[in-house]
Amino acid sequence: MNKIWFLSTCDTCKRILDGLGGRETLEKRGFEFHDLKNNPISKEELEMIQEGSEMSYEELFNKRSRQYSKDMFSKDEEFKQGILEEYTFLKRPIISHGKKFFVGNSKKVVEEAKENIL
């Protein structure tokens, strides 16, 4: 599966997508786009990402979200529920390419995604 979960209003997501050739190029390569703001992630998709990325829900959680306050959640299931209730709690972008998942916007993750996609 080739899919990208992102926020269309996020400048960081836009910059990363541009670095991968831009949306039009990625669509030609068979990527689907899922704008989290307009279409929140489903429980099934979140579980698939968690399993495929081998990350905990806490690791998938964006602790830099303005909606998050310290110690809001303590258990992995609470982080999962939080992500399902508030789209800004999910790290982004998430890029699924084949069986690999690239989660977040760290330099290392973006470089790995570029190496695998381009």
Protein Blocks (a to p, Z undefined) as FASTA:
>chain_A
ZZddddfklmklmmmmmmnnpjklmmmnopacddfklmccdfklmmmmmmmnopafklmp
cfkbfkbcghkbmbfklmmmmmmmmmklpccddddehjbccedjbfklmmmmmmmmZZ
